């Protein structure tokens, strides 16, 4: 699971070794409420795996339809308020169930959550009543993202391996990554980059928390 990295004023990386794999806590899904496209659940307990969220409504689509998660994370499908159509989330290629999961998504059964323990692979899914209308999606299970942190002259440098090849970095002043204090930053060189440099120091007495996640 992705590792949480902390940067403290005058102690940039709180870790017994200043360089190497960070042994910090496993981090939960993040949420920026002003950015619903992130489709992740707010952090409550950073020792809990993340939960990626895909919503359904009266439109014949999942939003988002394509999700990238690390092995061991969860996906939660939810029904938005006011939805009158009955949907499902069903594993398999369009209209051909594979048997991994099948759950109703209705106003009386508004959510379904599944943990993905499968080895890295692409797992398609669809809505049984509406697959012929293009209501399909896919979950890409990736390898774990392993983060290394180092600090030099006041600049924190993160580097990582694993994941799906497209990344985003979250920085927050709180480990639960609340919307009020969380920003999303691109890797050095764009989404496909595997390094991130941050010369921004926390305020005196403060701590900055970092998390590298698959981007979807």
N, C-alpha and C positions, 0 to 999 in steps of 0.2 A: 504494500500500500504506500501511497505517496507520503512523504515525510514532511512534517511541519518544521519550518526554519524560523528562528527568532533572531532579531537584531536589536540589541540594547544600546542605549547611549553609553559610549566609552567602553562597551563590551559587545562588539558587533555580532558575534555569534556565541550564544550561550550553549557551549558544548565542550566536553572535556578535551577533545581534540579539535584544533582550529581548522583542520582540513580533513576530509574523509566523509564517508557516508554518515548522514545525520541520523542519530538514533531516536529522534523526537517522536512525539505521539502521532498515531494515525489520525488523519484529519477527516472530518465529516464534510458533506456537501456544503457548498457555499451558496449564498444568495444575495444578489443585489436587487432589491425590489424594484428599483427604477429600470432594471435591465432584464425584463422577463425572458428574453431569448436565452439567458443562461440556463434556465430550466433546471435549477437545482434547489434542494430544500435547505432552509436556513440551518446553520450550524447550532447545535445545542450542546452536544458532548463530543469533543474532538477525538475521542477514542472509538467512535462509532463509524462504520463505513459510510461513504457518501451515497446519496440517493439522487439519481437523475430523474427528472420528471418530464413526462409527455402528456399533454392534455388533449381531450376530445371535446367536440361541441356539435352543433347541428350541421357544421360543415363536414364534408366527407374526407377528413384528413386527421392525421396525428400531428401535434405541434410541440416540439419538433418531431419529425419523422425519423431522423437519423441521429443516433446517440452513440457516443464513444465513452466507454467506462473502463476502469481498470478491473482486472479479475478480482472478485470478491465484493464489488460494489453492487448496489441495487438499482433497479428501475421501477418507478411508480407511475402507472397510468392513471389519470384522474379524469373525471367528468366535470366540466365547467357548469356553474350554476345556470339554470335556464335551458339546459339541453333536454330535448324531448325525444331524440332518436335513441335507439338501443344499439350500442356498439359492442364489440369484443376486442380483446387483444389475444391473438391466436398465433402460436409459433408456426413457422413454415413459409414456403414460397406462396405467392398469392393464390388463395383458394385451395391450397393443398397443405393441410395441417400436418405438422411433424410430430406432435404429441408431447413436446417439451412443456408447453403451458397453454391454457385456454381459459379465459375468464371473461365474464360479462362486465360491461361498463354501462351502467344505467343510472337513473336518478335514485334508485333504491340500492344500487350496488356501485357506488361512485368511485371506487378506487381498487387497484390491484397492485401489489408490490411483489417483486421477485428478486432474489439474490442470484447473481450470475457467478457461479463457481467454475464454469466451463473454462477449458484452456482457451487461449486467445484464438478467436475466430469471429466470423460474421454470422449473426443469427437473424434471419428475416422474420417479420411478423406481419399480420394483416387483421382487418376487421372482417369477420365472417359474412355479415349481411351486406357489406359494402366493398368487398375486395374487387368486384368487377367494375367499381367506380373509381378505382385507383387508391383506395384507402389502405395503404401499405406503409411499412417502415422497416428499419433494421437497427439492431444493436450490435456494435462492434466491441467485442471484449478484447482489451489490449493487455500486454504485459504490465507489470508494476512500473511506476516511474520512480527511479532511484536518484535522489538528489544529493549532490556534494556541495558544500559551502566552504568558502575561504574568504578572508578579509585582508585587504592591503591598503594602507594609507587612507583608511576611512571608507573605502568602497567595498561593499559586499558583492561577491561574485558567486552566482549559483551556476552549476552545470548539472546535467542529468542525462540519463539514458532510459530506454524503455518507452512505454506508451504507444500512442498511435501515429506519431509523426507530426501532429499539429497541436500546439500548446498555448496556454495562457497562464499568466502569473497573477496571483492575488496578493495584495499587501494590505494589512490591516493593523490597527493599534490594539485589537482585541483578538483572542484566540478563536472565538466563535465567528469571526468575520461578519459583524453586523453591517447592514447597509450604510449606516451613518459614517463608518470609518474605514470602508473597504474600497480600494480602487483596483481596476483590472489593467494590467500592463502587458505589452507584447514582449516576447523574447528578443534578445539582440538579433537583428537580421530578419525579423518577421516571424510569422506563426510557426514556421518549420525549424526555427533556431533551437539550439539546445544549450544556450547560455543566457544569463541575464546579469547585468551589472547595475547596481543601484548605489549611487553616491549620496543619496538622501539619507541623512541621519535622523533617528527618532528625536523628538524633543527631549530636553533634559529630564532624566528620570523615566523616560518612556521606553517602550518596547515596540518593535515592528515585527509582525508575523508574516511569513511568506508561505505560499503554497503553489506548486506547479501542478496543473491539471490538463487533461486532454481538452482540446477545444472542439466544440461541436455546435 
